[in-house]
Amino acid sequence: MKKVLFAAASMFAASAALAHGCPGEMKKIDSALPTAKLSQADASKVKELRSKGEELHKSGKHSESMATLGEAKKVLGI
């Protein structure tokens, strides 16, 4: 029983940590985008990925949000 409770608590803690990480990642993207030297296509892709990441965050899909925001950061080079 203790193992089950520990596993559930661990999953909750990991989910909560990711939930709080999403806004920080969005903030990093928002800060870097205005001064980034990107092609028009790459800038559009970053904006699209950032928007998708925010939507995923708001719908509670935090690991998917973090992955999407990570793609945006990769394009930005951060």
SERO-4910 file (N, C-alpha, C, O; in steps of 0.05 Angstrom, whole numbers):
BEGIN
 pado doro    nc1    nc2    nc3   cac1   cac2   cac3    cc1    cc2    cc3    oc1    oc2    oc3
  Met    A     16    -24      0      0      0      0     17     25      0     11     45    -14
  Lys    A     39     25     16     57     48     17     69     53    -10     73     76    -18
  Lys    A     76     32    -25     88     35    -51     69     48    -71     77     65    -87
  Val    A     44     41    -69     24     53    -87     20     82    -81     19     99    -99
  Leu    A     19     89    -55     16    117    -48     41    133    -55     38    156    -64
  Phe    A     64    121    -52     89    135    -60     89    140    -90     97    162    -99
  Ala    A     82    120   -105     81    123   -135     62    144   -143     67    161   -161
  Ala    A     38    145   -131     18    165   -137     28    193   -130     25    212   -145
  Ala    A     40    195   -107     51    221    -98     74    230   -117     75    254   -123
  Ser    A     90    212   -125    112    219   -144    102    228   -170    112    248   -182
  Met    A     81    215   -181     70    223   -206     57    251   -204     59    267   -222
  Phe    A     44    256   -182     31    282   -177     53    304   -176     49    325   -188
  Ala    A     74    298   -161     96    318   -159    109    324   -186    114    347   -192
  Ala    A    113    303   -202    125    307   -228    106    323   -246    115    341   -261
  Ser    A     81    317   -245     61    333   -261     60    362   -252     59    380   -269
  Ala    A     61    366   -226     60    394   -216     86    409   -224     84    432   -231
  Ala    A    108    395   -223    133    408   -231    132    416   -261    141    438   -268
  Leu    A    122    399   -278    119    405   -306    100    428   -310    104    445   -327
  Ala    A     78    428   -295     58    449   -298     70    476   -292     64    496   -305
  His    A     88    478   -273    100    503   -266    123    510   -285    131    533   -287
  Gly    A    133    490   -299    155    494   -318    146    507   -344    161    522   -357
  Cys    A    122    501   -352    111    511   -378    112    542   -380    122    552   -399
  Pro    A    101    556   -360    101    585   -362    130    597   -363    135    616   -377
  Gly    A    148    584   -349    176    593   -350    188    590   -378    203    607   -388
  Glu    A    182    567   -391    191    562   -418    179    582   -438    192    592   -456
  Met    A    153    588   -434    140    607   -452    153    635   -449    156    649   -468
  Lys    A    159    641   -424    172    667   -418    199    669   -432    206    690   -443
  Lys    A    215    647   -431    241    647   -445    238    651   -475    253    666   -487
  Ile    A    218    638   -487    213    641   -515    205    670   -522    214    682   -541
  Asp    A    186    680   -505    177    708   -510    200    728   -508    200    748   -522
  Ser    A    218    723   -490    241    741   -486    261    740   -509    272    760   -517
  Ala    A    265    716   -520    285    712   -541    275    719   -569    290    727   -586
  Leu    A    249    716   -573    238    719   -600    242    747   -612    249    749   -636
  Pro    A    238    769   -598    241    795   -610    269    801   -622    272    816   -641
  Thr    A    290    790   -609    317    796   -618    330    773   -634    352    775   -643
  Ala    A    314    751   -637    325    728   -652    328    735   -682    311    748   -694
  Lys    A    350    725   -693    354    728   -722    345    703   -736    361    685   -741
  Leu    A    319    703   -743    307    680   -755    295    688   -782    288    711   -787
  Ser    A    293    667   -799    278    672   -824    249    676   -817    240    669   -795
  Gln    A    234    686   -836    205    690   -832    192    664   -826    174    662   -808
  Ala    A    200    642   -840    188    616   -836    194    605   -808    176    595   -794
  Asp    A    219    608   -799    226    599   -772    212    615   -750    204    604   -730
  Ala    A    210    641   -754    196    658   -734    167    649   -732    156    648   -710
  Ser    A    155    644   -755    127    635   -755    124    608   -741    105    603   -726
  Lys    A    144    590   -746    143    564   -733    146    566   -703    131    552   -688
  Val    A    163    583   -694    167    587   -665    141    598   -653    133    588   -632
  Lys    A    129    617   -665    104    629   -655     82    608   -654     66    606   -635
  Glu    A     81    591   -675     60    570   -676     65    549   -653     47    541   -640
  Leu    A     90    541   -650     97    521   -629     92    533   -601     82    519   -584
  Arg    A     98    558   -598     94    571   -572     65    572   -565     56    566   -542
  Ser    A     48    579   -585     20    580   -581      8    552   -575     -9    549   -557
  Lys    A     17    532   -590      8    505   -585     16    496   -557      1    482   -543
  Gly    A     41    503   -549     50    495   -522     33    508   -500     27    495   -480
  Glu    A     24    532   -505      7    546   -485    -20    532   -484    -31    528   -462
  Glu    A    -31    525   -507    -57    511   -508    -55    484   -493    -73    477   -478
  Leu    A    -33    469   -498    -30    444   -485    -28    447   -455    -39    432   -439
  His    A    -13    468   -446    -10    474   -418    -37    479   -405    -44    469   -384
  Lys    A    -53    496   -418    -79    503   -407    -98    479   -406   -116    479   -389
  Ser    A    -94    460   -424   -112    436   -423   -100    414   -405   -111    392   -404
  Gly    A    -79    420   -391    -68    401   -371    -49    381   -383    -40    362   -369
  Lys    A    -41    384   -408    -22    365   -421      6    376   -419     18    385   -439
  His    A     17    376   -395     42    390   -389     66    377   -402     84    391   -411
  Ser    A     68    350   -403     91    339   -416     91    344   -446    112    349   -457
  Glu    A     68    344   -458     66    350   -486     72    380   -491     85    387   -510
  Ser    A     63    397   -473     69    425   -474     99    430   -473    110    445   -489
  Met    A    112    417   -454    141    421   -450    156    411   -475    176    424   -483
  Ala    A    147    389   -487    160    379   -512    157    399   -534    176    405   -549
  Thr    A    133    410   -537    127    429   -559    143    455   -554    155    466   -573
  Leu    A    144    465   -530    160    489   -524    190    484   -528    204    502   -535
  Gly    A    198    459   -522    226    452   -527    233    453   -557    255    462   -564
  Glu    A    214    445   -574    219    448   -603    222    477   -611    239    484   -627
  Ala    A    205    494   -599    206    523   -605    234    534   -597    246    550   -611
  Lys    A    243    526   -573    268    535   -563    291    525   -581    311    539   -584
  Lys    A    289    501   -591    310    491   -608    312    507   -634    334    514   -643
  Val    A    289    515   -645    289    531   -669    302    559   -663    316    570   -680
  Leu    A    296    569   -639    306    595   -630    336    593   -624    350    614   -624
  Gly    A    345    570   -618    373    566   -611    378    573   -581    400    581   -574
  Ile    A    358    569   -565    362    573   -536    357    548   -520    359    547   -496
***
